[in-house]
Amino acid sequence: MGVGLTTGSTGGTGDGADSDTDSGAGKDIGSGAGNGPGSGTDNGDDNATRAAVEAYLAALNAHDADAVAACVAEDFVNEHTSSTGQSRRGRAAYRAALTGFLAEFGDLRYVPEHVLVDGARAAVPYVMTFRMRSAGDRPVRIRGVFLFTVAGGLVTHRTDYWDGDEVRRQLA
């Protein structure tokens, strides 16, 4: 039994962070044959996962803390791998932190390079840009990767891989 992934670009932004024009949108890039349970290419699950992830990213890009929180499950886990990030458990704790996060990271924008979906899981390499308010609105641009797990149309787990030292270097 093979594992398949569907990919797609989320569209261009004109900031140079866009993926190739041949993004492979909707292509199965796995070695599995067919669709359905266990194949990794069940388009129903893939479509629901993609929709949940895209709604979450759109809410972040809109700087709408309530909309972001509405995209995550009650028992949501927000895991940061960077020593400068802070992990949180639960929608309420996550929502409580969002207002400060969105205020500190002015003009926050996540530009996905791809959205790779496999059933209830998704991987999203991204370019994140923002202006660090506490550093005099200095601009920062970093690359990272989100890993998502989705159930019932809500994000249940998000792991964020990014380089905190790169942020410090840009602000130095």
MARTIMI-372251 format. One record per residue (C-alpha): residue number from 0; residue in one letter; x, y, z. Coordinates in steps of 0.5 Angstrom, whole numbers, plus 2048, in hexadecimal, padded with zeros to 3 digits. Each point is the difference from the previous one (the first is absolute). Last residue first. Layout:
{nr:NUM, rest:A, x:X, y:Y, z:Z}
...
//
This chain:
{nr:171, rest:A, x:828, y:855, z:81F}
{nr:170, rest:L, x:7F9, y:7FF, z:7FD}
{nr:169, rest:Q, x:802, y:7FC, z:7FA}
{nr:168, rest:R, x:805, y:7FC, z:804}
{nr:167, rest:R, x:7FA, y:7FF, z:806}
{nr:166, rest:V, x:7FB, y:7FD, z:7FB}
{nr:165, rest:E, x:805, y:7FC, z:7FD}
{nr:164, rest:D, x:802, y:7FD, z:807}
{nr:163, rest:G, x:7F9, y:7FE, z:801}
{nr:162, rest:D, x:800, y:7FC, z:7FA}
{nr:161, rest:W, x:7F9, y:7FD, z:7FE}
{nr:160, rest:Y, x:7FC, y:7F9, z:801}
{nr:159, rest:D, x:7F9, y:801, z:802}
{nr:158, rest:T, x:7FC, y:7FA, z:802}
{nr:157, rest:R, x:7F9, y:801, z:800}
{nr:156, rest:H, x:7FB, y:7FB, z:803}
{nr:155, rest:T, x:7F8, y:7FF, z:800}
{nr:154, rest:V, x:7FF, y:805, z:7FA}
{nr:153, rest:L, x:7F8, y:800, z:7FF}
{nr:152, rest:G, x:7FC, y:7FD, z:7FB}
{nr:151, rest:G, x:7FE, y:7FA, z:804}
{nr:150, rest:A, x:807, y:7FE, z:801}
{nr:149, rest:V, x:806, y:803, z:7FD}
{nr:148, rest:T, x:808, y:7FF, z:802}
{nr:147, rest:F, x:804, y:805, z:7FD}
{nr:146, rest:L, x:808, y:801, z:7FF}
{nr:145, rest:F, x:802, y:807, z:7FF}
{nr:144, rest:V, x:807, y:801, z:7FC}
{nr:143, rest:G, x:804, y:806, z:801}
{nr:142, rest:R, x:804, y:806, z:7FC}
{nr:141, rest:I, x:801, y:807, z:803}
{nr:140, rest:R, x:7FF, y:807, z:7FE}
{nr:139, rest:V, x:801, y:805, z:805}
{nr:138, rest:P, x:7FF, y:808, z:800}
{nr:137, rest:R, x:801, y:805, z:805}
{nr:136, rest:D, x:7FA, y:803, z:803}
{nr:135, rest:G, x:804, y:803, z:806}
{nr:134, rest:A, x:803, y:7FA, z:803}
{nr:133, rest:S, x:7FA, y:7FF, z:805}
{nr:132, rest:R, x:7FB, y:800, z:7FA}
{nr:131, rest:M, x:804, y:7FB, z:7FC}
{nr:130, rest:R, x:7FD, y:801, z:7F8}
{nr:129, rest:F, x:7FE, y:7F9, z:7FD}
{nr:128, rest:T, x:801, y:7FB, z:7FB}
{nr:127, rest:M, x:800, y:7F9, z:800}
{nr:126, rest:V, x:802, y:7FC, z:7FA}
{nr:125, rest:Y, x:7FC, y:7F9, z:800}
{nr:124, rest:P, x:801, y:7F8, z:7FF}
{nr:123, rest:V, x:7F9, y:7FD, z:802}
{nr:122, rest:A, x:800, y:7F9, z:802}
{nr:121, rest:A, x:7F9, y:7FD, z:801}
{nr:120, rest:R, x:7FD, y:7FA, z:803}
{nr:119, rest:A, x:7F9, y:7FD, z:801}
{nr:118, rest:G, x:800, y:7FD, z:7F9}
{nr:117, rest:D, x:807, y:802, z:7FD}
{nr:116, rest:V, x:800, y:807, z:7FE}
{nr:115, rest:L, x:806, y:804, z:7FE}
{nr:114, rest:V, x:7FF, y:807, z:7FF}
{nr:113, rest:H, x:805, y:804, z:7FC}
{nr:112, rest:E, x:804, y:806, z:801}
{nr:111, rest:P, x:7FC, y:803, z:805}
{nr:110, rest:V, x:800, y:808, z:801}
{nr:109, rest:Y, x:7FF, y:801, z:807}
{nr:108, rest:R, x:7FF, y:808, z:802}
{nr:107, rest:L, x:801, y:804, z:806}
{nr:106, rest:D, x:7FF, y:807, z:7FF}
{nr:105, rest:G, x:802, y:801, z:807}
{nr:104, rest:F, x:803, y:7FB, z:804}
{nr:103, rest:E, x:7FF, y:802, z:807}
{nr:102, rest:A, x:7F9, y:802, z:800}
{nr:101, rest:L, x:7FE, y:7F9, z:7FC}
{nr:100, rest:F, x:804, y:7FD, z:806}
{nr:99, rest:G, x:7FD, y:804, z:805}
{nr:98, rest:T, x:7F9, y:7FE, z:7FE}
{nr:97, rest:L, x:801, y:7F9, z:7FF}
{nr:96, rest:A, x:802, y:7FE, z:807}
{nr:95, rest:A, x:7F9, y:800, z:803}
{nr:94, rest:R, x:7FE, y:7FC, z:7FA}
{nr:93, rest:Y, x:805, y:7FA, z:800}
{nr:92, rest:A, x:7FF, y:800, z:808}
{nr:91, rest:A, x:7F8, y:7FF, z:7FE}
{nr:90, rest:R, x:801, y:7FB, z:7FA}
{nr:89, rest:G, x:804, y:7FB, z:805}
{nr:88, rest:R, x:808, y:7FF, z:800}
{nr:87, rest:R, x:805, y:805, z:7FF}
{nr:86, rest:S, x:807, y:800, z:7FD}
{nr:85, rest:Q, x:805, y:806, z:801}
{nr:84, rest:G, x:804, y:802, z:7FA}
{nr:83, rest:T, x:807, y:803, z:802}
{nr:82, rest:S, x:803, y:7F9, z:801}
{nr:81, rest:S, x:7FE, y:7FE, z:7F9}
{nr:80, rest:T, x:7FC, y:7F9, z:7FF}
{nr:79, rest:H, x:7F9, y:804, z:802}
{nr:78, rest:E, x:7FA, y:7FB, z:801}
{nr:77, rest:N, x:7F9, y:803, z:800}
{nr:76, rest:V, x:7FC, y:7FA, z:803}
{nr:75, rest:F, x:7F8, y:801, z:7FF}
{nr:74, rest:D, x:7FC, y:7FD, z:805}
{nr:73, rest:E, x:7FA, y:804, z:7FF}
{nr:72, rest:A, x:801, y:800, z:7F8}
{nr:71, rest:V, x:803, y:805, z:7FC}
{nr:70, rest:C, x:7FD, y:804, z:7FA}
{nr:69, rest:A, x:7FC, y:805, z:805}
{nr:68, rest:A, x:806, y:802, z:803}
{nr:67, rest:V, x:803, y:803, z:7FA}
{nr:66, rest:A, x:7F9, y:803, z:7FF}
{nr:65, rest:D, x:800, y:803, z:807}
{nr:64, rest:A, x:807, y:803, z:7FF}
{nr:63, rest:D, x:7FF, y:803, z:7F9}
{nr:62, rest:H, x:806, y:802, z:7FD}
{nr:61, rest:A, x:7FE, y:7FF, z:7F9}
{nr:60, rest:N, x:806, y:7FC, z:7FF}
{nr:59, rest:L, x:7FF, y:7FC, z:806}
{nr:58, rest:A, x:7F8, y:7FF, z:7FE}
{nr:57, rest:A, x:803, y:7FE, z:7F9}
{nr:56, rest:L, x:805, y:7FB, z:802}
{nr:55, rest:Y, x:7FA, y:7FD, z:805}
{nr:54, rest:A, x:7FB, y:7FF, z:7FA}
{nr:53, rest:E, x:806, y:7FD, z:7FB}
{nr:52, rest:V, x:801, y:7FB, z:805}
{nr:51, rest:A, x:7F9, y:7FE, z:801}
{nr:50, rest:A, x:7FF, y:800, z:7F9}
{nr:49, rest:R, x:806, y:7FC, z:7FE}
{nr:48, rest:T, x:7FE, y:7FB, z:806}
{nr:47, rest:A, x:7F9, y:7FF, z:7FD}
{nr:46, rest:N, x:802, y:800, z:7F9}
{nr:45, rest:D, x:805, y:7FA, z:802}
{nr:44, rest:D, x:7FB, y:7FC, z:804}
{nr:43, rest:G, x:7FB, y:800, z:7FA}
{nr:42, rest:N, x:806, y:7FF, z:7FB}
{nr:41, rest:D, x:802, y:7FA, z:803}
{nr:40, rest:T, x:807, y:800, z:7FE}
{nr:39, rest:G, x:804, y:7FD, z:806}
{nr:38, rest:S, x:7FE, y:7F9, z:7FD}
{nr:37, rest:G, x:7FE, y:7FD, z:807}
{nr:36, rest:P, x:7F9, y:802, z:7FE}
{nr:35, rest:G, x:7FE, y:802, z:7F9}
{nr:34, rest:N, x:804, y:802, z:7FA}
{nr:33, rest:G, x:804, y:7FC, z:7FB}
{nr:32, rest:A, x:807, y:7FE, z:800}
{nr:31, rest:G, x:805, y:802, z:805}
{nr:30, rest:S, x:807, y:803, z:7FE}
{nr:29, rest:G, x:7FE, y:807, z:802}
{nr:28, rest:I, x:800, y:806, z:7FB}
{nr:27, rest:D, x:7F9, y:800, z:7FF}
{nr:26, rest:K, x:7FF, y:807, z:7FC}
{nr:25, rest:G, x:7FA, y:805, z:802}
{nr:24, rest:A, x:805, y:806, z:7FF}
{nr:23, rest:G, x:807, y:7FE, z:7FE}
{nr:22, rest:S, x:802, y:807, z:801}
{nr:21, rest:D, x:802, y:801, z:7F9}
{nr:20, rest:T, x:801, y:807, z:801}
{nr:19, rest:D, x:806, y:7FF, z:805}
{nr:18, rest:S, x:7FE, y:802, z:807}
{nr:17, rest:D, x:7FF, y:807, z:802}
{nr:16, rest:A, x:805, y:803, z:805}
{nr:15, rest:G, x:802, y:806, z:7FB}
{nr:14, rest:D, x:7FB, y:805, z:803}
{nr:13, rest:G, x:7FB, y:800, z:7FA}
{nr:12, rest:T, x:7FB, y:7FC, z:804}
{nr:11, rest:G, x:7FF, y:7FA, z:7FC}
{nr:10, rest:G, x:7FB, y:7FB, z:802}
{nr:9, rest:T, x:7FE, y:7FA, z:805}
{nr:8, rest:S, x:805, y:7FB, z:7FC}
{nr:7, rest:G, x:7FD, y:7F9, z:800}
{nr:6, rest:T, x:802, y:7F9, z:803}
{nr:5, rest:T, x:7FD, y:7FA, z:800}
{nr:4, rest:L, x:804, y:7FB, z:804}
{nr:3, rest:G, x:800, y:7F8, z:7FF}
{nr:2, rest:V, x:802, y:7FA, z:805}
{nr:1, rest:G, x:801, y:7FA, z:7FD}
{nr:0, rest:M, x:7FD, y:7F9, z:802}
//
